Amino acid sequence: MHDTPPPAVLLTVDDVAALLTCSARTVRRLADDGTLHVVRIRGLVRFKRDEIDAWIAGDCQSSRPARTR
């Protein structure tokens, strides 16, 4: 028997918005600017639950490097 990791729990834009208590539009902006990593499946946008939880636990810091002016 093989030890395989459990499948990742994927969330929709609306699921993430509910977790963050924000609008779906805000979630899309966070995804578009690279703050939140997305998984695209045949044109659908999904988010890994463990990555969202880690982002929240990390005080919602951007995963992108800071811009320099």
N, C-alpha and C positions, 0 to 999 in steps of 0.2 A: 504494500500500500504506500502511495506517495503522499508526502506531507505538502499540501498546497496551501498557500495563504488564502484566507477568505477573500471573496471578491470585494472590491471597493464599493462603498455605498455612494451612489451618485445622486446629486440634488439638482433640482431645476432652479431657474432664476427665482421663481416665486418662493421656493423652499428656502433659499438663501436669504431672500428679502425678509421672510418671516423670522429667521434666526437672528438677523441683524437689526430687526425692527426698522427697516427702511423701505423705500420703494423699489420695485423691480427696475426702474430706470436707473437708480443709483447703483444697483448691482451690475447692470450692463455697463455703466461708466467705469466701475472698478475693474471689470473684465477687459474692457476696451483699452484702458490705459496700462494694463499689465499688473495691476495691484493684486488681482485675484487670477489664479491660473484656471483656465477652462479646459475641458475635455470636449472635443467636437466629435459627435457620432452622427454620420450621415446628415450633416447640417444642423443637428440639434446641439445646443450648448448645455453642458452639465458641469457640475463642480463636485470634486471629491470631498465627502463629508469630513474625513480626517484632516484634509488641508484647510478647510474652513475653520474647523475647531482649533487647529494649531495657529492660524492667523488671528483668531479671536484671543487665544491665550497669550499671544505675543503682543498684546496691546494694539492689534490692528495696524501694524507697521507695514509699509509698502514692501513688496518683494523686489521692487526695482531699485537700482542705485539712484541716489539723489541727483537731481539735475544741478549742473553748474551753470552759472550765468555768464 
